[in-house]
Amino acid sequence: MATTPMPVHDDVAPAIDPRITAFESSVEAILLVDPYGDQIVDANPAACALLGYDRALLRQTRASALHAGELPALTVFTQAVLHKGAWWTTALKPRHATGQHLSLEYAGCVLPQDERTLVQITLTDLEARRRRNVDAAAEDHMRSGIATWQRVERVFQDIERENQLILRAAGEGIYGVNAEGKTTFVNPAAERMLGWTAEELVGKEIHPIMHHTHHDGRHYHNHDCPIYAAFRDGAVHQVDGEVFWRKDGSPAWVEYTSTPIRDRGVVVGAVVVFRDVSQRREADEKLHAALSEVDRLRERLELENAYLQEEIRIETNPRGIIGQSEAIQKTLRQVKLVAPTTAAVMITGESGTGKELIARAIHEDSTRSDRPLIRVNCAAIPRELFESEFFGHVRGAFTGATRDRIGRFELADGGTLFLDEVGEIPLELQGKLLRVLQEGHFERVGQERTRAVDVRVIAATNRDLKQEVQRGRFREDLYFRLNVFPIETVPLRERREDIPLLAQHFLTREGKALKSSLRLSEGDARRLTRYDWPGNVRELQNVIERAAILSQNGRLRIDLPDTSGVQAPSGATRAKTDARPAVMTSSEMRDHERANIQAALEACAGKVFGPGGAAEMLDIKPTTLASRIKALGIAPRPRAM
């Protein structure tokens, strides 16, 4: 018989791989994961049962999807496995198919393949293990007498072991403390920032070592420490603006977060993450100081601009000193001598003689000309505001002080301060003014901070300050401090040869303003020269301005008072004037003028302005008369009812 051959089938089963058999039959739950593709390659039946998913569904699931919200921890774990070959953690809590998060222990190892590297993860149910071992653990705990703090130490050791990659790579300082305040671990960044090594801190209370004192030196009790508070109240504490003390004793400004650590529902300590912000704080302080300085300079520039704008508006005298008389030449020589120095200058003379003009000339010829000349009209400042005007004030120093204000001294720092009508300064403020002039220091009203200034002072007055000193109305020491270099201005009537030059200067300026061509005739010049000009240059300027306004067809209409004793006499009267006894001194002229004004005031019952007033009777401008009354020290006469 022929033997019938057995059929050969192509689907003969291959030899079974023992690794696959072990994978399938293992009682431990195992996952195969592609760490680079974030893919679950396979899961054995035990893993499917533990996680509650169908095997085919798990093969289609990403590893990160199984660990929703835990991608950083999952990445750290897989990277640790790939780096070290094997690693474990209890930090990952995958989601069961029912939605419940499982408490598992992950043990991973590298599983090389032909074309790729896989990670094999063995999953252990910690709750099941705890239930199996609870009795044994309790018995072992009682038998060995292990203290609670030792279990807490293991918790922190687990934290450090599970996250040591993060701890070593983190740029922030990280350390742990147990419920007794003792240090459990310190990462390298904390060591670098504080100068303490982990060996020097672990096992010791950390608060007395590096958190014991506030930056200002006040004691920082540990009951007030937010780090310790985290494991007392179980809340997260975030703090900024405190210092940790380095090993070398220097402070490190830090911001930190103290997060409580729980073990089985019980707070057992805290983990502190801190950042050294010393450089940022220093930069913030420098920026704040720079902004404050910018604000101060901006305020100063605004005040200087406002002041200079005001000066431009009230400026009435020419920029240069005009005249060819010997009196003017003497004044110019004095200006040239004193300008380069820092000496105080006292300018005296009648009103309207150009005292401020001389002060400006001194300032412009000095080394301080690049800084402003600050003018203070002491006669125009209310008594109660003198100190604030001179030295400034801070907000809230007095009623109405709604903001800080720079005083005239600070505004003139590096420049020149012109004290016009210095005799009007109240006696009680003269002592403070003297102190600033002598020491170069002052305080703003309402502030104790002392400020230094470098100011050159030029004072001016139409009073006889020597008599004021004798009468006790002006401090003698202040008078001598201001009167280092005296300059006396000459009234216009004593330098009549300068009147035509001044008149033509004012006329040229007014002609430009009125866009007309005006000339001063010889007759006009002679008429102006004969007038005594009690208001001096200021009065001359006003007369020329008025004449330019009233001019017609290019001819001036000069309006001068025609009062007896003002214009030069002629004929027989001139002969009397030429007699020796008729010549009066400057003091006698002032007495004569004072008597004349007083007579006019008595005749008008004290009325100065308006119809029937003394100004109208004397045929001079009311403002000029008011200036003369003040300059001559005539007390106001009450008007009749």
C-alpha positions as CSV (number, residue, x, y, z in Angstrom):
1,M,0.0,0.0,0.0
2,A,1.0,3.1,-0.8
3,T,1.5,5.3,2.0
4,T,-0.5,8.5,1.9
5,P,1.7,11.4,3.0
6,M,0.5,13.6,5.7
7,P,-0.7,17.0,4.5
8,V,1.6,19.9,5.3
9,H,-0.1,23.1,6.6
10,D,1.5,26.6,6.3
11,D,-0.2,27.8,9.6
12,V,1.8,25.6,12.0
13,A,2.0,27.6,15.3
14,P,5.5,29.0,16.0
15,A,7.4,28.4,19.2
16,I,6.0,30.3,22.2
17,D,8.2,33.2,23.5
18,P,8.6,32.6,27.3
19,R,8.7,36.4,27.9
20,I,5.3,36.7,26.3
21,T,4.0,33.9,28.5
22,A,5.3,35.6,31.6
23,F,3.9,38.9,30.5
24,E,0.4,37.4,29.9
25,S,0.3,35.2,33.0
26,S,1.9,37.6,35.5
27,V,-0.3,38.3,38.5
28,E,1.3,41.8,38.6
29,A,-0.2,44.5,36.4
30,I,2.3,45.4,33.6
31,L,2.2,48.1,30.9
32,L,4.5,48.4,28.0
33,V,4.9,52.1,27.1
34,D,6.7,53.9,24.2
35,P,8.2,56.9,26.1
36,Y,9.0,58.8,22.9
37,G,5.6,58.3,21.2
38,D,3.6,58.7,24.4
39,Q,1.8,55.4,23.5
40,I,0.7,52.4,25.6
41,V,2.0,49.6,23.4
42,D,0.4,46.7,25.4
43,A,-1.1,45.8,28.8
44,N,-1.4,42.4,30.3
45,P,-4.7,41.0,31.7
46,A,-3.8,42.0,35.3
47,A,-3.2,45.6,34.2
48,C,-6.5,45.6,32.3
49,A,-8.3,44.3,35.5
50,L,-6.5,46.9,37.7
51,L,-7.3,49.8,35.5
52,G,-10.8,48.7,34.4
53,Y,-10.1,49.1,30.6
54,D,-10.4,46.7,27.7
55,R,-7.0,45.7,26.3
56,A,-7.7,46.9,22.8
57,L,-8.8,50.3,24.2
58,L,-5.6,50.6,26.3
59,R,-3.5,49.9,23.2
60,Q,-5.2,52.9,21.6
61,T,-4.7,55.2,24.6
62,R,-1.8,57.6,25.2
63,A,0.0,57.3,28.4
64,S,-0.5,61.0,29.2
65,A,-4.3,60.6,28.7
66,L,-4.3,57.9,31.4
67,H,-2.6,60.4,33.7
68,A,-4.6,63.6,33.1
69,G,-3.0,66.6,34.8
70,E,0.2,64.6,35.7
71,L,2.3,65.1,32.6
72,P,5.2,66.8,34.4
73,A,5.4,63.9,37.0
74,L,5.0,61.3,34.2
75,T,7.8,62.9,32.2
76,V,10.1,63.0,35.2
77,F,9.4,59.3,35.9
78,T,10.0,58.1,32.4
79,Q,13.1,60.2,32.0
80,A,14.5,58.8,35.2
81,V,13.9,55.3,34.0
82,L,15.6,56.0,30.7
83,H,18.5,57.7,32.4
84,K,19.1,55.2,35.2
85,G,17.7,52.0,33.7
86,A,15.2,51.6,36.5
87,W,13.1,53.9,38.7
88,W,10.1,53.9,40.9
89,T,7.5,56.4,42.2
90,T,4.2,56.7,44.0
91,A,3.5,60.2,42.8
92,L,1.5,59.0,39.7
93,K,-2.2,58.3,40.1
94,P,-3.8,57.0,36.9
95,R,-7.5,57.3,36.3
96,H,-9.7,54.1,36.6
97,A,-12.3,53.5,33.9
98,T,-14.9,54.5,36.5
99,G,-13.2,57.9,36.8
100,Q,-11.6,57.2,40.2
101,H,-7.9,58.0,40.7
102,L,-5.9,54.9,41.8
103,S,-3.1,55.0,44.4
104,L,-0.4,52.9,42.8
105,E,3.3,52.3,43.0
106,Y,5.1,52.5,39.6
107,A,8.3,50.4,39.1
108,G,9.8,51.0,35.6
109,C,12.7,49.5,33.7
110,V,14.1,49.8,30.2
111,L,13.1,47.1,27.8
112,P,15.2,47.3,24.6
113,Q,13.6,46.3,21.3
114,D,15.1,45.9,17.8
115,E,13.9,49.2,16.5
116,R,12.9,51.1,19.6
117,T,13.2,51.3,23.4
118,L,10.2,50.6,25.5
119,V,9.6,51.1,29.2
120,Q,8.0,48.3,31.2
121,I,6.0,49.6,34.1
122,T,4.9,47.2,36.9
123,L,1.8,48.6,38.8
124,T,1.2,47.8,42.4
125,D,-2.0,48.7,44.2
126,L,-0.9,50.5,47.3
127,E,-4.3,50.3,48.9
128,A,-4.4,46.6,48.6
129,R,-0.9,46.3,49.9
130,R,-1.8,48.6,52.8
131,R,-4.9,46.4,53.6
132,R,-2.7,43.3,53.5
133,N,0.0,44.7,55.6
134,V,-1.9,46.9,58.0
135,D,-2.0,44.4,60.8
136,A,1.5,43.3,60.3
137,A,2.7,46.9,60.1
138,A,0.8,47.8,63.3
139,E,2.3,44.8,65.1
140,D,5.7,45.6,63.7
141,H,5.3,49.2,64.8
142,M,4.4,48.3,68.3
143,R,7.2,45.7,68.4
144,S,10.0,47.9,67.1
145,G,8.8,51.0,68.9
146,I,9.2,53.1,65.8
147,A,8.3,56.7,66.6
148,T,6.0,58.8,64.5
149,W,8.7,61.2,63.5
150,Q,10.6,58.3,61.9
151,R,7.7,57.6,59.6
152,V,7.5,61.3,58.8
153,E,11.2,61.2,57.9
154,R,10.5,58.4,55.4
155,V,7.8,60.5,53.8
156,F,10.3,63.3,53.2
157,Q,12.9,60.8,52.1
158,D,10.3,59.5,49.6
159,I,9.7,63.1,48.4
160,E,13.4,63.7,47.9
161,R,14.0,60.3,46.3
162,E,11.0,60.5,43.9
163,N,11.8,64.1,42.8
164,Q,15.6,64.4,43.1
165,L,15.9,65.1,39.4
166,I,13.6,68.1,39.8
167,L,15.3,69.1,43.1
168,R,18.7,69.1,41.5
169,A,17.6,70.8,38.3
170,A,15.4,73.5,39.9
171,G,16.8,77.0,40.0
172,E,14.7,77.8,43.1
173,G,15.9,76.9,46.5
174,I,13.9,74.0,48.0
175,Y,14.0,72.5,51.5
176,G,11.7,70.5,53.7
177,V,10.8,70.8,57.4
178,N,9.0,68.4,59.6
179,A,6.3,69.3,62.2
180,E,9.1,70.0,64.7
181,G,10.6,72.6,62.5
182,K,13.7,70.4,61.7
183,T,15.2,70.3,58.2
184,T,14.7,67.1,56.3
185,F,16.3,67.9,52.9
186,V,18.0,70.8,51.1
187,N,18.4,71.0,47.3
188,P,21.7,72.3,45.7
189,A,20.2,75.7,44.7
190,A,19.3,76.4,48.3
191,E,22.9,75.5,49.3
192,R,24.3,77.9,46.7
193,M,22.0,80.8,47.6
194,L,22.4,80.5,51.4
195,G,26.0,79.2,51.7
196,W,24.9,76.4,54.1
197,T,25.4,72.8,53.1
198,A,22.7,70.2,53.4
199,E,24.8,68.4,56.1
200,E,24.8,71.6,58.2
201,L,21.1,72.0,58.0
202,V,19.4,68.6,57.9
203,G,18.2,67.4,61.3
204,K,18.4,70.9,62.8
205,E,15.7,73.6,63.4
206,I,16.1,75.9,60.4
207,H,14.3,79.0,61.8
208,P,17.0,79.9,64.4
209,I,19.7,79.4,61.8
210,M,18.5,81.5,58.9
211,H,15.1,83.1,59.6
212,H,15.5,84.4,63.1
213,T,15.6,88.1,62.6
214,H,13.9,90.7,60.4
215,H,16.0,92.8,58.1
216,D,15.8,95.8,60.5
217,G,17.1,93.6,63.3
218,R,13.9,92.9,65.1
219,H,13.5,89.4,66.5
220,Y,11.4,87.0,64.3
221,H,9.7,84.6,66.7
222,N,9.1,81.2,65.2
223,H,5.4,81.4,66.2
224,D,5.1,84.2,63.7
225,C,7.0,82.3,61.0
226,P,4.7,81.5,57.9
227,I,6.9,78.5,57.2
228,Y,6.0,76.9,60.5
229,A,2.4,78.1,60.1
230,A,2.0,76.0,57.0
231,F,2.1,72.7,59.0
232,R,0.2,74.2,61.9
233,D,-2.9,75.4,60.0
234,G,-2.5,73.2,56.9
235,A,-2.6,76.2,54.5
236,V,-0.3,77.4,51.8
237,H,1.6,80.6,52.8
238,Q,3.1,82.9,50.1
239,V,5.4,85.6,51.4
240,D,7.4,88.4,49.8
241,G,9.7,91.0,51.4
242,E,11.5,88.9,54.0
243,V,15.1,87.9,54.4
244,F,16.9,84.6,54.9
245,W,20.3,85.0,56.6
246,R,23.2,83.5,54.7
247,K,26.0,81.7,56.4
248,D,28.3,84.7,56.1
249,G,25.7,86.8,58.0
250,S,24.5,88.8,55.0
251,P,20.7,89.1,54.3
252,A,19.1,87.6,51.2
253,W,15.8,89.1,50.2
254,V,13.5,86.3,49.3
255,E,10.0,85.5,48.2
256,Y,8.8,82.0,49.2
257,T,5.9,79.6,49.3
258,S,5.5,77.2,52.3
259,T,3.3,74.2,51.3
260,P,2.0,71.7,53.9
261,I,2.8,68.0,53.4
262,R,0.2,65.4,54.5
263,D,0.6,61.8,55.3
264,R,-2.6,59.8,55.6
265,G,-4.5,63.0,56.0
266,V,-2.2,64.4,58.7
267,V,0.0,67.4,58.2
268,V,3.5,66.3,58.9
269,G,5.6,69.2,57.7
270,A,6.1,71.6,54.8
271,V,8.1,72.1,51.7
272,V,9.5,75.6,51.1
273,V,10.3,76.9,47.6
274,F,12.1,80.2,47.7
275,R,13.8,82.6,45.3
276,D,16.5,85.1,46.0
277,V,15.2,88.5,44.9
278,S,18.0,90.6,46.3
279,Q,19.1,91.9,42.9
280,R,15.6,92.6,41.8
281,R,14.8,94.4,45.0
282,E,18.1,96.4,44.7
283,A,17.1,97.3,41.1
284,D,13.6,98.3,42.2
285,E,15.1,100.5,44.9
286,K,17.5,102.1,42.4
287,L,14.7,102.6,40.0
288,H,12.5,104.1,42.7
289,A,15.3,106.4,43.7
290,A,15.9,107.3,40.1
291,L,12.2,108.0,39.5
292,S,12.1,110.1,42.7
293,E,15.1,112.1,41.4
294,V,13.5,112.5,38.0
295,D,10.3,113.7,39.7
296,R,12.4,116.1,41.8
297,L,14.3,117.4,38.9
298,R,11.1,117.6,36.8
299,E,9.4,119.6,39.5
300,R,12.5,121.8,39.8
301,L,12.6,122.4,36.1
302,E,8.8,123.2,36.0
303,L,9.3,125.7,38.8
304,E,12.3,127.2,37.2
305,N,10.4,127.4,33.9
306,A,7.3,129.0,35.6
307,Y,9.6,131.3,37.5
308,L,11.5,132.4,34.4
309,Q,8.3,132.9,32.5
310,E,7.1,135.1,35.3
311,E,10.4,137.0,35.2
312,I,10.0,137.5,31.5
313,R,6.5,138.9,32.0
314,I,7.6,141.4,34.7
315,E,10.9,142.3,33.1
316,T,10.8,146.0,32.3
317,N,14.5,147.0,32.4
318,P,16.9,146.5,29.5
319,R,19.3,143.6,29.6
320,G,22.3,146.0,29.7
321,I,23.2,148.9,32.0
322,I,22.9,152.0,29.8
323,G,24.8,155.2,30.6
324,Q,28.0,157.2,30.1
325,S,28.1,159.1,33.4
326,E,30.9,158.7,35.9
327,A,28.3,157.3,38.3
328,I,27.4,154.5,35.9
329,Q,31.0,153.8,35.0
330,K,31.8,153.4,38.7
331,T,29.0,151.0,39.2
332,L,30.2,148.9,36.2
333,R,33.7,148.8,37.7
334,Q,32.2,147.5,40.9
335,V,30.2,144.9,39.1
336,K,33.3,143.7,37.2
337,L,35.3,143.4,40.5
338,V,32.7,141.5,42.5
339,A,31.1,139.3,39.9
340,P,33.8,136.6,39.7
341,T,33.7,136.1,43.5
342,T,31.1,134.4,45.8
343,A,30.8,137.4,48.1
344,A,27.4,138.6,49.2
345,V,26.4,142.0,47.6
346,M,24.2,144.6,49.1
347,I,22.7,147.0,46.5
348,T,21.1,150.2,48.0
349,G,19.4,153.1,46.5
350,E,16.0,154.7,45.7
351,S,13.3,152.8,44.0
352,G,13.5,152.6,40.2
353,T,17.3,153.1,40.0
354,G,18.0,149.6,38.5
355,K,19.0,147.6,41.5
356,E,17.7,144.4,40.0
357,L,19.5,145.3,36.7
358,I,22.8,145.5,38.6
359,A,22.1,142.1,40.3
360,R,21.5,140.5,36.9
361,A,24.8,142.0,35.6
362,I,26.7,140.5,38.5
363,H,25.1,137.1,38.0
364,E,25.7,137.1,34.2
365,D,29.4,138.0,34.7
366,S,29.9,135.3,37.4
367,T,30.8,131.6,37.1
368,R,27.1,130.8,38.0
369,S,25.7,132.3,34.9
370,D,24.7,128.8,33.6
371,R,22.3,128.5,36.6
372,P,19.3,130.7,37.1
373,L,19.1,134.0,39.0
374,I,16.1,133.5,41.3
375,R,14.4,136.7,42.4
376,V,12.4,137.0,45.6
377,N,10.4,140.1,46.2
378,C,10.4,140.1,50.0
379,A,7.8,142.9,50.1
380,A,5.2,140.8,48.3
381,I,5.3,137.7,50.5
382,P,2.8,137.3,53.3
383,R,4.5,137.1,56.7
384,E,3.2,133.6,57.4
385,L,4.5,132.2,54.1
386,F,8.1,133.5,54.3
387,E,9.6,130.3,55.5
388,S,7.8,128.2,53.0
389,E,8.7,130.6,50.2
390,F,12.4,130.5,51.1
391,F,12.9,126.8,52.2
392,G,9.9,125.0,50.7
393,H,7.5,122.6,52.5
394,V,6.3,119.0,52.4
395,R,2.7,117.9,51.9
396,G,0.6,118.3,55.0
397,A,3.1,120.7,56.7
398,F,0.2,123.2,57.2
399,T,-3.3,123.9,56.0
400,G,-3.3,124.2,52.2
401,A,0.0,122.3,51.7
402,T,-1.4,119.7,49.3
403,R,1.9,118.8,47.7
404,D,5.6,119.1,48.2
405,R,7.0,122.4,47.1
406,I,10.6,123.5,46.4
407,G,11.7,126.7,48.1
408,R,13.6,129.5,46.5
409,F,16.9,128.5,48.1
410,E,16.7,125.0,46.7
411,L,15.6,126.4,43.3
412,A,18.7,128.7,43.3
413,D,21.1,125.9,44.2
414,G,24.3,126.5,42.2
415,G,23.0,129.9,41.1
416,T,22.2,133.3,42.6
417,L,19.4,134.3,44.9
418,F,18.3,138.0,44.6
419,L,16.5,139.2,47.7
420,D,14.8,142.3,46.6
421,E,13.5,144.6,49.4
422,V,15.4,142.5,52.0
423,G,14.5,144.9,54.7
424,E,10.9,143.5,54.6
425,I,11.9,140.1,55.9
426,P,10.3,139.4,59.3
427,L,12.6,139.6,62.3
428,E,11.7,136.1,63.4
429,L,12.8,134.6,60.1
430,Q,16.1,136.5,59.8
431,G,17.8,134.1,62.2
432,K,17.0,131.1,59.9
433,L,18.1,133.1,56.9
434,L,21.4,133.8,58.6
435,R,21.9,130.1,59.4
436,V,21.4,129.1,55.8
437,L,23.9,131.8,54.6
438,Q,26.5,130.7,57.1
439,E,26.1,126.9,57.0
440,G,24.6,126.2,53.6
441,H,22.0,123.9,55.1
442,F,18.2,124.1,55.6
443,E,15.1,122.0,56.2
444,R,11.8,122.2,54.4
445,V,8.8,123.2,56.5
446,G,7.4,120.0,58.1
447,Q,10.5,117.9,57.3
448,E,13.5,117.0,59.5
449,R,15.7,116.1,56.5
450,T,18.6,118.6,56.2
451,R,19.4,119.7,52.6
452,A,22.7,121.4,51.5
453,V,22.7,124.3,49.0
454,D,25.3,126.4,47.3
455,V,23.8,129.8,46.8
456,R,25.3,133.2,46.1
457,V,23.1,136.0,47.7
458,I,22.6,139.5,46.3
459,A,20.3,141.7,48.5
460,A,18.7,145.0,47.6
461,T,16.9,147.6,49.6
462,N,15.7,151.2,49.5
463,R,15.8,151.4,53.3
464,D,18.6,152.6,55.5
465,L,19.4,149.2,57.1
466,K,21.8,150.8,59.6
467,Q,18.9,152.7,61.1
468,E,16.8,149.6,61.0
469,V,19.5,147.8,63.0
470,Q,19.6,150.6,65.5
471,R,15.8,150.5,65.9
472,G,15.9,146.7,66.5
473,R,14.0,145.9,63.3
474,F,16.9,144.2,61.5
475,R,19.5,141.8,62.8
476,E,23.0,143.3,63.0
477,D,24.7,140.0,62.2
478,L,22.5,139.4,59.2
479,Y,23.2,143.0,58.0
480,F,27.0,142.4,58.2
481,R,26.6,139.0,56.5
482,L,24.7,140.6,53.5
483,N,26.7,143.8,53.3
484,V,30.1,142.3,52.3
485,F,30.3,144.3,49.1
486,P,28.0,147.3,49.1
487,I,27.0,149.0,45.8
488,E,24.9,152.2,45.9
489,T,22.8,153.1,42.9
490,V,22.7,156.7,41.8
491,P,19.3,158.4,41.3
492,L,18.6,159.6,37.8
493,R,18.6,163.3,38.7
494,E,22.3,162.9,39.7
495,R,23.3,161.6,36.3
496,R,21.3,163.7,33.9
497,E,23.7,163.1,31.0
498,D,22.3,159.5,30.8
499,I,18.7,160.6,30.5
500,P,18.8,161.1,26.6
501,L,20.5,157.7,26.1
502,L,17.9,155.9,28.3
503,A,15.0,157.7,26.7
504,Q,16.2,156.8,23.2
505,H,16.7,153.2,24.2
506,F,13.1,153.0,25.6
507,L,11.8,154.8,22.5
508,T,13.5,152.4,20.1
509,R,12.0,149.5,21.9
510,E,8.5,151.0,22.0
511,G,8.8,151.9,18.3
512,K,9.5,148.3,17.4
513,A,6.5,147.2,19.5
514,L,4.2,149.8,17.8
515,K,5.8,149.2,14.4
516,S,6.5,153.0,14.0
517,S,9.6,155.1,13.5
518,L,9.9,157.5,16.5
519,R,12.8,159.9,17.2
520,L,13.7,162.0,20.2
521,S,14.2,165.7,19.4
522,E,16.7,167.9,21.0
523,G,13.9,169.8,22.6
524,D,12.4,166.6,24.0
525,A,15.9,165.6,25.4
526,R,16.3,169.0,27.1
527,R,12.9,168.8,28.6
528,L,13.5,165.3,29.9
529,T,16.9,166.4,31.3
530,R,15.4,169.3,33.3
531,Y,13.0,167.0,35.1
532,D,14.1,165.6,38.5
533,W,12.6,162.1,38.0
534,P,11.5,161.2,41.5
535,G,10.6,157.7,40.1
536,N,14.0,157.4,38.5
537,V,14.5,155.1,35.5
538,R,11.2,153.4,36.0
539,E,9.3,156.6,35.8
540,L,11.3,157.6,32.7
541,Q,10.4,154.3,31.0
542,N,6.7,154.9,31.8
543,V,6.8,158.4,30.4
544,I,8.4,157.3,27.1
545,E,6.0,154.4,26.8
546,R,3.0,156.8,27.3
547,A,4.5,159.3,24.8
548,A,5.0,156.6,22.2
549,I,1.3,155.6,22.5
550,L,0.1,159.2,22.3
551,S,2.4,160.1,19.4
552,Q,0.9,161.4,16.1
553,N,2.6,161.6,12.7
554,G,5.9,160.6,14.2
555,R,6.0,163.3,16.8
556,L,6.2,162.5,20.5
557,R,3.8,163.9,23.1
558,I,5.9,163.8,26.3
559,D,3.6,164.3,29.3
560,L,5.6,165.6,32.3
561,P,4.3,167.0,35.6
562,D,4.7,170.8,35.8
563,T,4.9,171.2,39.5
564,S,6.9,173.8,41.4
565,G,10.3,172.5,42.5
566,V,10.3,169.8,39.8
567,Q,11.3,171.7,36.7
568,A,14.3,173.9,36.6
569,P,13.5,177.6,37.3
570,S,14.2,180.4,34.8
571,G,14.9,184.1,34.9
572,A,14.9,185.8,38.3
573,T,14.0,182.6,40.0
574,R,17.1,180.9,38.4
575,A,19.3,183.5,40.1
576,K,17.9,182.5,43.4
577,T,18.5,178.9,42.6
578,D,22.1,179.6,41.8
579,A,22.6,181.1,45.3
580,R,24.5,179.0,47.6
581,P,21.9,178.6,50.3
582,A,19.4,177.1,47.8
583,V,21.5,174.0,47.1
584,M,20.1,171.0,48.9
585,T,21.7,167.7,49.8
586,S,20.2,164.4,48.8
587,S,18.8,164.0,52.3
588,E,17.3,167.5,52.2
589,M,15.7,166.7,48.8
590,R,14.1,163.6,50.3
591,D,12.8,165.6,53.3
592,H,11.5,168.3,50.9
593,E,9.8,165.6,48.8
594,R,8.4,163.9,51.8
595,A,6.9,167.2,53.2
596,N,5.4,167.9,49.8
597,I,3.7,164.5,49.5
598,Q,2.5,164.7,53.1
599,A,1.0,168.2,52.4
600,A,-0.8,166.8,49.4
601,L,-2.2,163.8,51.4
602,E,-3.4,166.1,54.1
603,A,-5.1,168.4,51.5
604,C,-6.8,165.3,50.0
605,A,-7.8,163.7,53.3
606,G,-5.4,160.8,52.7
607,K,-6.9,160.0,49.2
608,V,-4.2,158.8,46.7
609,F,-6.1,157.5,43.7
610,G,-8.9,158.9,41.6
611,P,-10.3,162.4,41.0
612,G,-9.4,164.8,43.8
613,G,-6.6,162.5,45.0
614,A,-3.0,163.4,45.9
615,A,-1.7,161.9,42.7
616,E,-3.9,164.1,40.6
617,M,-2.8,167.2,42.7
618,L,0.9,166.3,42.3
619,D,0.3,165.5,38.6
620,I,2.0,162.1,38.8
621,K,0.8,158.6,38.3
622,P,-1.0,157.1,41.3
623,T,1.3,154.0,41.2
624,T,4.4,156.3,41.2
625,L,3.0,158.2,44.2
626,A,2.3,154.9,46.0
627,S,5.9,153.8,45.3
628,R,7.3,157.2,46.6
629,I,5.1,157.0,49.8
630,K,6.5,153.6,50.5
631,A,10.1,154.5,49.7
632,L,10.0,157.6,51.9
633,G,8.4,155.8,54.8
634,I,5.3,157.9,54.9
635,A,2.6,156.4,57.1
636,P,-0.8,156.0,55.5
637,R,-3.3,158.6,56.7
638,P,-6.8,157.4,57.4
639,R,-9.4,158.8,55.0
640,A,-12.1,161.0,56.4
641,M,-15.6,159.4,56.5
